[in-house]
Amino acid sequence: MPVISDPYSFNEEDLYVDLRSIFGQPLFLKCEGFNFAGSIKLKPATEMVEAAARAGVMTPDSVLVESSSGNMGVALSVVAASKGYRFLCVTDSRCNLSTRLLMGALGAQVHVVTEPSPHGGFLGARLDYVRRQCARDERYVWLSQYTNANNWKAHYRRTAPAIARWFPRLDVLFVGAGTTGTLMGCARWFRHWHRRVRIVAVDTVGSVTFGGAPGRRMLPGLGMSMRPPLLDTSYVDEAIQVEEADTVRACHRLARHGFLFGGSTGTVVSGAIDWLTRCDTPSPTAVAIAPDLGERYLETVYQANWIQDLYGDDVLTDDVEPHADSRETRSAPSAWSPGRRPQIPRS
């Protein structure tokens, strides 16, 4: 029985869902939502705050500040509350209401940006606001999850080794791409492992992370309106993009089997199932990372009117199943050529 005295000491690392019975493909889903922040972001949040404290940049008067579309904001709210720091989360209007209320309940101040920057979108507007706050008041300490190496180091030290313990014959790992902290930490760790693991980044259509055209993105979490500073594509074998409508379909299919996951998880699962459907290698050992659970998405991904207004009346049918021809696939640098079926080199 675990007994803890601070909320970041507990994180369920070893829970996986076998999705074969739901999607007909060999895929294990690593569930990262069972901690007091409700998402994988608790690990980098803790790492970044503790690194800042070790570096001596934190004082009793310091105010942590960070730009976040949701989960990192909640995670930092948890860590800040536990350690006695004040915290300002700068988010935007796409952030779920339940997420904003949760941060407030944890004692954080929440500033919502309502207008996108002409050149940087909502992310650019959020970063501009953070910079203005830091310039006018030296008490603000900006952790900058987009450039902070402790973001990816948290996953290098914890997430990737945890996967390797249970899947010593892992062939392919699917990781959603937001700040790319999880992606980079896992990719770097597996690069030096005893066997080759194919790293597939899963992004959303409308994101520019891997060179795609900018477009509307309504779901928080994955995707960026600028190239993530942490991203090093030399560690990524392939990048695929998923339409948000397919994200919604995957979430609802999982929910009909009793698994309520968040939008980022739906994107990763949808992309992974499509990839495995096209894969020529029989029965690869495949793992996908599920960043969070679905309770914070009840007013969006799981709300019929919201879905219909954004994606049309025919997004959800009685038999929701993602189809390979309904999403766009892009290749990352040094990835397999478009039009070829993916294969996994055996070591």
N, C-alpha and C positions, 0 to 999 in steps of 0.2 A: 504494500500500500504506500504510494508516494505521499509524503507530507512536505509541504513547501511553505516558505514565508514570503516569497515574492512571486508575482504572476508570470515572470519570464523564465522561471525555473522549470516549468512544465511545458513539454511539447511532445505530442505523440508522433514519433518518427517512423514507426514500423507497421502502419496500417495501409494495406493495399486492397483494392477492389478488382476482382477478375471480371473484365468486361466481355469475355467471350460469349457468355450466354445472352448478352444484350445486343451486341453488335456483330457477332459471328467472326470476330477477329481476335488473334492472340494479343491482348493488351492488358497490362496491369497498371492500375491507376494509383499513384502514391498520394494519399490524402494528407494534406498539410493544414487542414482547417481546425484541427482539434487542439487548440491552446486558448489562452485567455484573450488573445487578440483576434482569433478566428481566421488567421491566414498565415501563409509562409513568411509574410513580412516581419513577423516577430523576431526572426533570427537576424536579419540585417539591421533592424531597428536597434536591437540590443547591442549588436556589434559596433554600430556607429556611435551610439551614445557612450558606451564604455570606452571606446578609443578616444573620443573627445575628452572624456574625464581624465584618462591617463595622460593625454597630451597637455593638460593643464589649461585648456581653453574654457572650461566650465567654472563658474563662480556661483556663490549663493544668489547673486542677482541675475544670472544668465536666464535668457528666454530662448528656448529652442524654437527654431522656425524651419518649416519644410513645406515644399510644394508636393501635393499628393492628390491623386484622383480618388483615393478612398482608403485602401487597405494599409498603406504605409502610415497614413495619418492616424488610423486607429491603433496600429502597433506602437507608434511613438507616443500616443496618448497614454497607453498602458504603461510603457516604460517610464515616461516622465512622471506620471502619477505615483508610481512605485518608488521612484528615486527622489521625489520632492522637487522636480523641476517644473517651471511653467512652460507651456508649449502653445505655439500658434501654428495652426495648419491652414495653408492657403490652398483652396480647392476651387472648383468651378461648378457651373450649374448642372453638369452631367453627373456629379457625385450624388449617389443615392441619398434620399432624405434620411433613411434609417441610419446610414453611416454618419451623416453630420450630427444627428441626435446622439448617437453613441459616443462620438468624440466629445461632445458637450457634457454628457453625463460623466465622462472620465475627467472632466476638469479642464479640457483644452478650450482655447479660443479658436473659433473657426471663421475665416474670412472667405466669402464666396465671390469669385470673379465672374461677372455676368457677361462681359464682352470679350471676344477673342482679339488677340493682337493681329494687325493687318498682315504680318509676315510670319508670326510664330504660332498662330492659333491660340487656343486656350492655354496650352502649356507655356507659350511665350508670354502671355499676359500674366500668368501666375508667377513666372520667374521674374518678370519686371517688378511685380509688387514686392516679392521677397527682397530683391536688390534695393528697392527704395527703403524698406523697413530697416535693413542692415546699415544703409548709408546714414540714416537719420538717428539711429540709436545703437551705440556700441554694445549694449547688453544682448542684442540678438546674436545667436550662434546658429549659423546655417549649416546643417549637416550635408546638404547637397547629395541626395541619393543618386543623382544622375552622374556624378563624377567621383564619388567617394569609393575608393578601392575596398573599404570594409564592407560594402554592399556585396560584391562578388566573393570576397574572402569568407563571409559567413557560410556560403553554400559550398565553397571549396573545403571548408573544415568540417561541415556537418551534413549537408544534403547529399552530396555525391557519395561520400563514404557510407552513409546509411543505405543508399540504394545498392552499392556494391556488396554489402554484407549479405543481403538477401538474394541478389541476382549475380552470382559470380560468373555466369555465362551470358551476361547481357550483350545483346547485339545492337539495339537501337534505343536511343533516349529522345523523347519528344518534350521540348521545353518551350513554354510561352515566352514571347519577347516583349517586354515593356521597357524598363530601364536597362534590361539585359543583365542585371546582377545575377539572377538565378542561372541564366543561360551561360554566362561567362565563368561563373564559379564551377559549375558542373562540367562544362566543356574542358576547362583547364585541368581539372582533376583527372578526368577520364583519358585525356591525352597521354598521360604518363602511367596509365594502368597497364596490367599484364596482357591485355588483349584489346583489339581494336573495337571501339564502340562508335557507331554512327550517330552523330549529333544532328538532330533535325529541329530547327527553330520554327515555331508556329507563330505567325503574325496575323494581323487582321487587315482586310482590304481597306484602303484609305490611309494606312500607315506608310511612312517614308523610310522606315528603319533599314530596309534592304533594297532601297532604290525604287519602291513603288510610287505611283502617282498619289499625291495627297487627295483625300476625299473625306466625306462625312463619316464620323465614327461616334456612335451614340452610347456605346458600352464602355465604362471605365475599366482600366486595368492594362490590357495589352495595347500595343501600338504606340507610335510616337509621331509628332509633327516635325521632329528634327532627328537627325542621326544621333543615336545615343552615344555619348562620349565614352562609355565603358565598352562598347562593342568592338571586338576584334574578329572580323569574319574569317580569319585564317583558322580559327578553332571550330568553325561551323561547316558541316558537310553540306547542308541543304537548308533552304528557307522556303516555307510555304505560307500562302496567305489564305485566309478563310473569310467568306462573306458572313456578315453579322446574322443574316437570316439562317445560315447553317448553324451558327452558334446557338441560336434560339432553339432550333430543331433538336440539336444534340442535348441541350439542357432538359427539354421536355421529355425526350425519350428516356433519359436517365431517371427523371422524376417519376415517370410511369412505372419504373421498377423499384421505387422507394429511395432513390438516391438524389437528394436535392443539393446540387452543386451550383457554383457561381458562374457568371458569364465567361470569365477567363478559362475556367475548366471546360466549359462547352466548346470554346474555340479550340483548345488543345486536343480534346477528344475528337472533334469533327475532323481536324486536320490529320490526326494520327490514323483514324479509321480509313480515311481516304488513301493515305500513303500505304497502309498495310494492304488495302484492297488491290492496289496496283503493284505490290511488291512480288517479285518472282521467286524470292527465297522462301521455301516452305517453313512455316511455323517458327519464325524468328522469336527470340526472347525480347519483348518490347515493353518498355515502361514509359508512362506519361506522368507528368507532375500536375496534380490538381491544387492550385494555389489556395482556394477557399471554398466555403460552403455557400448555400443558396439563400439563406434567410434575408440577406441584405438586398436581394434582387426581386423580392416579392412584388414590388411596385413597378418593376420594369420587365425583366425577362419572363416573369411568371404572371404578368398582368395582361389579359387579353386585349383590352383597349389600347394599351401602349404598343403592343406588338402590331396590331392591325394598322394603327395610325402611321407607323414607321415603315413597315415591311409589307403591308397589304393583307387582304383577307385570306389568301391561300397559303400563308407561311406554315400554318399548322393544319394538318389533316389527321384523319383517324389513324393512319399508319405513317407516322413521322419517321423518315429514314434519310440520312444524308446521302446524296448521290455524287459520284466522282465528277460528273460533268457539270455540276452546279456551282463549283467554286473555282477560283483562280489560283494557279500555282506558279510561283516565281522561284528562280534558282538564285541562291546566294553565290558569291564568288567561289570558284573552285568546286561548285556543286555539280551534280549530274546534269546532263544536257536535257533541255525540255523535249518532251516527246518520248523519251526512253522510260522504260519501267524501272523503278528503283530496285537495286540489288544490294545485298549486304555481303561485303567481303568476309570470308571466314578466316579466323586466325588459327 
